[in-house]
Amino acid sequence: MTKKKYDIVVWGATGFTGKWVAKHLFDTYHESGLAWAVAGRNADKLNEVRDFIGDDNALIDGLIADSEDESTLSELVKSTKVIITTVGPYAYYGSLLVELCAENGTHYVDLTGEVPWMREMIDAHEDTAKKSGAKIVHSCGFDSVPSDMGTYFAQQQAKKTLGKPLSSVRYQLMKAKGGISGGTIASMMNIVELAVKDKAIRRILTNPYALNPDPSFKGPDKGDQMSAKHSKVLDKWTAPFVMAGINTRIVRRSNALMGFAYGENFRYSEVMVTDSGAKGYAAAKSISAGIKTMMFTSITRVGRRFLGLFLPAQGEGPKVDPEDPGFYHIQFNGETEQGESFVTKLLGDGDPGYGSTSKMLAEAAVCLALDELETDGGFWTPASALGDAYLRRLQENGGLTFEVLASE
Ligand SMILES: NC(=O)c1ccc[n+]([C@@H]2O[C@H](COP(=O)([O-])OP(=O)(O)OC[C@H]3O[C@@H](n4cnc5c(N)ncnc54)[C@H](OP(=O)(O)O)[C@@H]3O)[C@@H](O)[C@H]2O)c1
């Protein structure tokens, strides 16, 4: 790769999540010699970002690039080894950037959870990225790093302890505290809008293996859990997890990209855990009813406008309380083909949707910029592209803790 001016550029740094990504890079790597810059479409807003991150002397360059302007975007891509983008919805604003990165051998990370768009990008640009050496890694936030890296960790530890991979893993969100940003709401609404119009998109959304290199792959997993169910293992009630439709596809793609390291019959699912007894049942029922109501309401334009009255607008997000920054706790229950059980835990510090997400995204970019990785150019997932180096960075700087709880 030819020498570039920057190691990393954060495009979308003026947005709700982008400014936290910039803050993490500033706080963690400012004195390390990492060459990085912020980018956006508005110079005044970029100056506000400098104030926000504490860059009083304007040491961090601010670059202008608009998704509508190919020449500025192309210059941006050519100036850096890695680009971080938080400019979403990605299906609206992100396609040209992916194309330019694939052509110019620039590594790329984003926060998309837009499965049909990822499929489109893989099909359109994978060959170009392989030729240029660009490593494109989607979904480097709460979707889908805890799922992907949590499963990677569980499998790695199971192989060490039991000498074999787990043939099934269940992600259980035990507890979480955080909010959701307007940008994320806009991306979700955009997917619903596209799905209503287009049957092909609906087909992608309902295919559990939609992101596998071969999306016609037939494995043991069917649809995601859509109603309240009792978990015998935990003796608690579980509800559908709203991000499962994204995360499960990424984990299955990782397995396939790593040569089916978890096995061709590997099963993976995600749920939210409520409580035991009647209280747990009522909570699980109300979560699944809430998700169904949201989905149903957002089908029509009027419904989406109605929801918009109560949800944060683009550029807005949950109120940030430094005294209470949020957290999440996920338990992974794995089982081998022979019925041995293996349980791991993942703790994340910070609000899943922006605090923790911004650290995971920034660390993925640092990994691509600085670490020796075994992967070549192409479209990857966090686990398949970044593996052990990322696991280390997530624990050292990303606020994530991985732990084995039980093996029997
Ligand atoms: N996977 C996850 O866990 C996760 C978590 C959080 C967010 N996200 C995703 O990340 C994305 C960003 O979310 P957010 O809440 O940070 O959104 P946001 O606050 O609306 O920020 C969007 C950013 O994109 C910029 N932008 C918009 N249109 C542009 C254009 N035409 N050219 C250049 N820049 C443009 C905005 O610039 P201006 O400031 O100039 O408007 C802003 O910097 C969304 O797609 C969201 O779904 C994912």
The ligand as a Gaussian input file, in Angstrom:
#p B3LYP/6-31G(d) Opt

LIG

0 1
 N      -24.573000      -0.497000      14.880000
 C      -24.772000       0.243000      15.941000
 O      -24.698000      -0.258000      17.024000
 C      -25.045000       1.701000      15.751000
 C      -25.031000       2.579000      16.836000
 C      -25.209000       3.934000      16.591000
 C      -25.409000       4.387000      15.291000
 N      -25.454000       3.494000      14.273000
 C      -25.623000       3.923000      12.871000
 O      -24.660000       4.928000      12.603000
 C      -25.197000       5.895000      11.707000
 C      -25.029000       7.275000      12.322000
 O      -25.848000       7.400000      13.461000
 P      -25.893000       8.777000      14.265000
 O      -26.923000       8.652000      15.306000
 O      -24.512000       9.180000      14.643000
 O      -26.454000       9.738000      13.078000
 P      -26.461000      11.323000      12.973000
 O      -26.294000      11.956000      14.302000
 O      -27.640000      11.654000      12.154000
 O      -25.116000      11.637000      12.136000
 C      -25.029000      11.449000      10.761000
 C      -23.753000      12.054000      10.235000
 O      -23.788000      11.950000       8.800000
 C      -23.525000      13.228000       8.234000
 N      -24.164000      13.351000       6.936000
 C      -25.487000      13.267000       6.659000
 N      -25.682000      13.435000       5.336000
 C      -24.468000      13.623000       4.787000
 C      -24.004000      13.816000       3.462000
 N      -24.859000      13.914000       2.433000
 N      -22.685000      13.950000       3.249000
 C      -21.808000      13.889000       4.274000
 N      -22.189000      13.709000       5.543000
 C      -23.501000      13.576000       5.795000
 C      -24.055000      14.221000       9.238000
 O      -23.485000      15.486000       8.990000
 P      -24.144000      16.874000       9.559000
 O      -23.733000      16.937000      10.999000
 O      -23.524000      17.912000       8.719000
 O      -25.639000      16.738000       9.408000
 C      -23.570000      13.559000      10.532000
 O      -22.202000      13.812000      10.714000
 C      -26.652000       5.487000      11.465000
 O      -26.737000       4.803000      10.241000
 C      -26.969000       4.544000      12.616000
 O      -27.921000       3.554000      12.274000
 C      -25.284000       2.172000      14.479000

